[in-house]
Amino acid sequence: MRDSISYLGTRFTLLIAGTTLAAACDEPVSPVHSTVGAASLSQAGADAVGGLGTLGTGSATPGSDRQEFNFDVTADLSGGQLFYRDWTVVRSDGTVGTLTVDPADPATAITAYRDWASACADPTHGAEFDGTGRLDRGDLTSFTVAACDNGAAESGADFLQMNVPPLGYSHGGSLSSGDVAKSGTATVILQDGFESGNLSEWTQDNPGANRYSLSTDPARVKSGMYSLQALFTPTNTYGLITRWFMPGYDEVYVKFSVMFEENFDERYGLHFLTMAGNGIDDPYSSWGKAGIRPNGTDYFYAGVDPEFINGDPALKPLHFYTYWPDMTCPPLYPDDPCYGNPFYQTSPKIPLVGGQWQEVVFHIKLNTPGQYDGSQTLWINGVKKIDVQNMRWRTTTDLRLNEIRFDNYMSQGPTTEYLWVDEVTVWRPRGVCC
């Protein structure tokens, strides 16, 4: 809510008392006092998120269900600050757990900012940031905050999530008081939870094959009443459903949820999600390019597929399958086909489990022609698992990101089986062409 910026710009001073968020550690320590300024989003054009308020309905007393927060974070990571207190975490000396990032403490800092939050129903209404904060007994710990700007101040619609993985701490919920305010709102390109009850906004290749339909089975719907259902059979092994957003963009995020059927058999491999780059005047320039290395002007292909081991039916973790001009090709290329190159998750990989929803966020940033400043990044269930930097996707700005496609392809289908997709959102970060 934009009318909250002046409210959040007011300066506040908070007394920091207490000790670590780790309730299992109960050594008494002396309280540490400091001051942290409140959120200030008054910088014109700043990409920022700030918040001041509480979660829980309890009072400010040890053992009460009450969490207090105050933060101010900008995308350029300059001068970020945070205060967080959880009154449910009580130490043996009666103090409560706090976590602080303070510009006066150089060991603490905001270390990363994302202009979206998967915790939000609309990810473009939120932001996530990571940091290193100080616990009151003096320990440093990493943390992640997700914040959602969903409504007016004091409406109870805004949301905050605090995760401190080293301590096994995770708490979140709608605000009981206060406000979260985000500036630098992204542009939603398309958003589809399939609640229209039809697929009229999507284009299918060979729609008569009935590879795609809508499911109303509550066990196969992530939210709402419908999800996209994709069919695989032994005799019907290829299909695709796609949407274009011409002429395209230089940087996009895509978020969706996917569920593969229990005991899904991928022994012959499959292609699943594609974010494609086509010419700004040719939406099909990326089609029919299997085995062909892009030349920087014709197309690129950024795929997210399960890993593949020939003959192994078990589902593997998601990975990148990518065509770009600098991909590695066989020694005899161009006589031999040049197929996409894989990029794998960092360990420990997040398994793809049949019968369970998995949330995917895929970020692609195209390079400036003549430079190697492009990238692609993958988050699974909110955890960054693949990050590929210094990529050269193109040699001309006439090639842009302009197509999302769910492929339904196996070289042959081992059995009749399904997967489901829901909550698809594609958006452009603030200030990005075009």
Secondary structure, DSSP 4 states (H G I P E B T S, - for coil): -GGGHHHHHS--------B-S-TT------------------STT--EEEEEEEESS--SSTTSS-EEEEEEEETT--S-EEEEEEEEEE-TTS-EEEEEE-TT-TT-EEEEEES--TTSSSGGGEEEEEEEEEETTS-EEEEEEEEE--SSTTSS--EEEEEEGGGTEEEEEE-SEEEEEEES--EEEEEE-STTSS-TTSEEESGGG--EEEE--GGG-SSSS-EEEEEEBTTB-EEEEEEEEEEEESEEEEEEEEEEPTT---TT-EEEEEEEEEETTBTTTTTT-TT----SSS-EEEEEEE---TT--S---EEEEEE-TT----TTTTSS--PPEEE-PPSSPPP--TTS-EEEEEEEEPPPTTS--EEEEEEETTEEEEEEEEE---SSTTEEEEEEEEEEEESS-SS-EEEEEEEEEEEE-TT---
